């Protein structure tokens, strides 16, 4: 399995500690879906357009959900306590955050990485609606998950941007 877009270094860093099943939200071309499939996990890949998953669409451990997470009167949401690992990269829809945190099973992990305020000076996204405020991911998991690692600031790889990242665990 190959992808033109390699997995995030942040997601890769914690992937060996991940437990399944894995939920890859806004999966895009499947760079993280592939990573977790290669590690032997059952993966649910969710996106409004799953056509870019290409060569992995028939993988026996993959469930594909094509849905618009932001539209409709009753948008798809993961069931509480369903996933061992929830992965989100380069995507932010604030109304979805509580459901993603709730979807993490006991002993499970949230791996989240996306753009933050200040990114506009480097390009898109530049709309504050799609940029995290300082500590916003920590606030989203407060009282529910334990933060293992957190970072907020400028990065240069894979391109210069302002990014916020978290790895957080739900106790058993």
N, C-alpha and C positions, 0 to 999 in steps of 0.2 A: 504494500500500500504506500502510495506516495502522495505528497501534496506540495504545490509550489510555494505555499506559505507555511513556514515551520511553526511548531508550537511555541507559545510564549515561554520565555525562560522562567518566569514566575510560576506558571502552571507546571512546567516540567520539573522545577525544583521540588515541588511537593507531591508530584504524581505517584511516586513510589509508596507513599503513605496512604494513598487513596484506597477507599473500600468501595465496592459496588453495591448496587448498580449506580451508574454515573448518569447525571443529567447534564447535557451540554446545551445551554440556552443561547439562542441566536448563533447557531453553530456555523453559519456561513459555508465555507468550503470544507469544513470538517477537520481542521488541523488538530483540534483537541479530541474530537471524536476518534480519529485515527490513533492518536497517542494511547487513549484508554482501551480501545479495541486491541491494540498490539500488546497491551499488558494483560489481556484476558478478561477484561470487565464486560458486563452487559452495559450497553450505552443507549440512552434515549437522546436523540438529536432533534432539537426543536428549532424551526426557523420559518419565516413566512415564505421563503423560497428555498426548497431543499434540493433543487436541481444541480447545485454545485457539488453535491456529495459524490457524484460520479461513480467511480469504481467500487465504492464500499456499500452502495445501496442494498445489495443482496447479502451482506455479511450476516451470518446467522445470529450474532449477538447484538445486532443493531435494530432498534425500533425508531422509526422516523415519524415525527409529528409535524405536519405542515400546517401552520396556523399563524395568524397575525396576533401577536401577544398584546398589541396595543389597541385593537379595534373590536367593535361589537359590544353588544349589551352584556354578554356573558363570555369574556375571553377565556381561553384555556389557562388553567393554573395547575401546577403539580399538586398531588395529594400530600397532605402533611405526613411527615415521617417516612416517606417513600424511598428516598435516595441516600446512598452512602456518601456520595460526593456530588456537589452541585458546582458546575464550572460556568463562569461567565467571563468573556473577554471582549473588550471594545464594544460594549453595549450597556445602555442605561435606560431603563423605563422604571421610574421610581414607584409607580403603583404596583409593580411586580415584586419589589424587594421583600416585603413581609412574607409573601407566599414562598419565595425561594428559601428564606431562612427557615420557615416552618417545614419545608419539604425535606430537610436534613434529618436523617434517622439518628437514633442514639449511637454515639461513637463516630458519626459522620463528619464531613468536612465541607466547608465553603471555600472555594478558590475563586476570587473575583478580582478583575483587573480592568480598569477603564480610564478614560480621560478625566482630567480634573480642571478646575478653574485655573486659568493662566495658559491653557493650551492654545487659546485663540492667537497668540503671537507666533505660533508655529504652524498654523493652518487649521484644518477642520479635524474634529468638530470644534466650532467656535460658539455655538448657541449655548448659553448658560443652562438651558433646560436639559442639556445632555452632557454636562460637566459636573463632576462631584465637587462639593464644597469640602474644605478641610475637615478631616475626621468623619465624613458622612458615612463611610462604610463601617467604621467602628461604632458609630451611633446606631446604625441599622441592626447590628448584632448584639448590642449592649443588653445584658441581663439574660441572654438566650444562648449565645455561643461564647467560647473562650478564645480570645485572639492569640494565635501562635506567632504570627508575623504580620507586620503592617508597614507600608511604605507610602509616602506621598512626596512627589517632587519631580524634578526634571530628569528625563532619561535621554540617552542618545541612540539607543538600539531598540527596535529595528530602525526607528527614525526619531529625531528630536521631538519630544512631546512632554506634557505634564501628565503624569499618571498617578493613580491611587490604586493600591493593591492590598489585599488582605487574604490571609489564610486563618480560618477560625474553625474550631471544633465544638461539636455538641457532646457533652458528657454522656456517659452510659446510663 
